[in-house]
């Protein structure tokens, strides 16, 4: 699958965002990395350049997605470089008081239900994740790299007929 698309990834500095940036760049996507931590951002940009030599240089943008002006500036930079955004991978976690979520116009409880998914390793005692994972096909909890093919499909033309569909993913660690 060769993805000739411009893909913006929020929370791209580590974990799932990093894995998605590397995996989608390897498939030919032009990647805009959005991350509030500049050190993590630069590290992922260098990693793409070194591990995916065929990839176009990623656009690394230090951006706090809770700041509307910063988001507008990032979108402007992406538009200035490539003239479009074909897909947005909204991976940044938001853990803010409700009064600070004007950008989302949503109640914090709704946002947390959608984004507060650290995986079982971040919330339960040692050994529990392994016991539960043994019931999963494959016998383990997913890693960030396991999700890349799923998101790659969603960003590709082959998924164009999916709309308004809930596609649950089991817990991810890392």
N, C-alpha and C positions, 0 to 999 in steps of 0.2 A: 504494500500500500504506500504510494508516494503522495504525500500531502503537500501540495503547493499552496499553502494558505498562510495568512498572517494570524498568529495566535498570541493573544495576550494572556499571561498567567500571573495571577495575583498570589502572594505568599510563595514566590518562586525561590526563596533563598535556602530552603532545606526541606527534608521530609518528602511528602508527596509532591509538592510544587517543584522541587529540584528534580525528582525522578521524572515527572511529566515533561519538564523543560528539556532534559537530556533525551528522553525517548521520542518526543515529537520533533526535535531538531534532527535526530537521526533519520526521521522519515521525510525530511525535506521541508518541514515547516519553517517559516521565518518567525522567530520567537521574540516577543517583547516580555522581558522579565520585570515584574513589578514587585518590589520588596521594600519594607521600611528600614531594614538593617543593611547599610551599605556594604559592610564586610561580607555578609552572606551573599549579597547580590553580585559583588565582584567575583567571588569565588565560583559561583555557578556559571557566570559568563565565561570565565577562564576555562572552566571544566568543559563547557560545550566546545569552545574553540580548540582545545587540546584533544578531546576524545571523539569529536565529530568533525574532522577536517573538511568534509564536504559541505558542512552547514554554513549558511550565511552568518556573519557576525551578529550575535544577538544584540538587541537594544536593551540595555540595562538602565532601568529607571527607578531611582529611589522614590518611593511613593507610599504614603500612609493612606490606605483606601478609605479611612474614616474622614479624611479632609477633602471636601468637595473641590476646592481649588486645586489641590495636588492631583486629584483624579483628572480634572479637566486639562491640566498641564500635561499629564502623561498621555492622555488621548490625543492631544495636539501633537506631541512628539511622535507618536506612532503614525498618525495621519501624515505628518511631515515627511517621515521616512518612507512609508509604503503606500500612503493614500487610502488605507482602509484597515479595518479589523474584521477578519472573517469569523473568528471564534474567540470567546472569552472563557477562560477556565478560572472560575471564581473560587480560589482555594484559600484565600486569607481568612483566618478565623477572627471573629469580632467578639470581644468580651468587654462591652462597655455599658455604662448605665443607660437607661432608656432615653434620658434627655439628650444624650450625645449622638443619638442615631437619626438625626434629622435627614441625613443622606438617604437612609433606607426607608424612612417613613413606616417603620415597623416597631412592634413591641419587642423588647429584648427577649422575652420568653420564646417568641416565634423564631427569632434569629438563633438563639441557643439550640432550639430543637433541630435546626437545620445544620448548624456549623460546629456544635460542641461534640466532636467525635474523636477524642484522642486515642480511641482504641482501648481494648480491654487492659492492656499493660499499664495504662495511665490511671486506672480507676479501681483496680481490685488487687487482692493479695497475690503474692508469688504463687505460681503454679496453677492458678485458676484459669488463666488464658489457655494454657497448654491442655488442661482437662477439657475445656469447652471445644477447643480447636480440634481435638482428636475426633470429634463427631462430624467435622466438616470434610467434604471431599478434599483430598490432598493432605489431611491430617494436621493442618496448622492454620494460624491466623494469617491473613494476607499481609504482605509487605508493600510499601509504596510502589516498587517496581512491578508488582503484579497488576496494578491498576492501569498502567500505561496502555496496554493494548485496548482496553475498554474505552478509555478517553480518546485514543487515537481513532477508533471506529466512530465515536460520536463527532469528531472533528472532520471526518472524511465525507466525501460525497455519497458514499454508500449508505449513510444514515439519514439522508435527506428526508425520508418519509416518516421519521420519528418526530412526533409532536405531542406535547402534553402527556408524556408517558413517564411514569415513575419506574426507575430502574434501580432497585436497591442493591447495594454492595455490602457485603459482610464486613466486619470490623477490620481496620487497617492499623498496623503498628508502625512506628518509626517516624 
